[in-house]
Amino acid sequence: MFFIAGDAVILKGKHPLVDWINSHDAEHPVGFSAVRTDCRVYLLPECIGPDEAKNRIETNFDVLFENELVGGTPMNQCCLRTGR
């Protein structure tokens, strides 16, 4: 049995992301449902609280955005645990 101590956050795209994607690749348009399904889960340290979780997401936005675009690697995902 596996147990992970901590909390998680799931990032789901909104309409501006779909607009941005489609403005950069008009030949392969993406629908809204495509950015809302099969989303990545990022682990957070246990008990950091919602305010600290939001702060870490905002602080690491550039890393998370790039991670979402390129498919992500475990090294990039550790930024939320360490606070960068």
Secondary structure as GFF3:
##gff-version 3
##sequence-region A 1 84
A	DSSP	beta_strand	7	10	.	.	.	ID=ss1
A	DSSP	alpha_helix	15	24	.	.	.	ID=ss2
A	DSSP	three_ten_helix	32	35	.	.	.	ID=ss3
A	DSSP	beta_strand	41	44	.	.	.	ID=ss4
A	DSSP	alpha_helix	49	59	.	.	.	ID=ss5
A	DSSP	alpha_helix	61	70	.	.	.	ID=ss6
A	DSSP	alpha_helix	74	77	.	.	.	ID=ss7
A	DSSP	alpha_helix	79	82	.	.	.	ID=ss8
###
